[in-house]
Amino acid sequence: PLSEGKQLKTKFDDIFAATKYMQALKLN
């Protein structure tokens, strides 16, 4: 369903944000 795809995108967005955050911490 459409709602399931939106949930999946939200989860990916969270993972992507967390990954960028961790990379930013490593760079500092």
N, C-alpha and C positions, 0 to 999 in steps of 0.2 A: 504493500500500500504506500501511498504518498507520505503518510505520517511516519512510516518506518524509515523511509529514506531521509526525512528531515532529522529524525533521531540520530541516524548514522552520521549525517553531516555534522551535527552538533558534537558528537563524540570525536569525530576526526578533527574538528576545529579545536576542541579542548586538548587533544593530544598534540596537535601542531603548535598550539600556544605554549604548552608545557615544554615541548622540545626546544622551541626558540628561547624560552626563559632559561632553560638549563644551559644552552649554548652561550647565552649572554653572560651567565654567571661564570662559566669557564673562561671566557675571554677577559673578564675583569681581574 
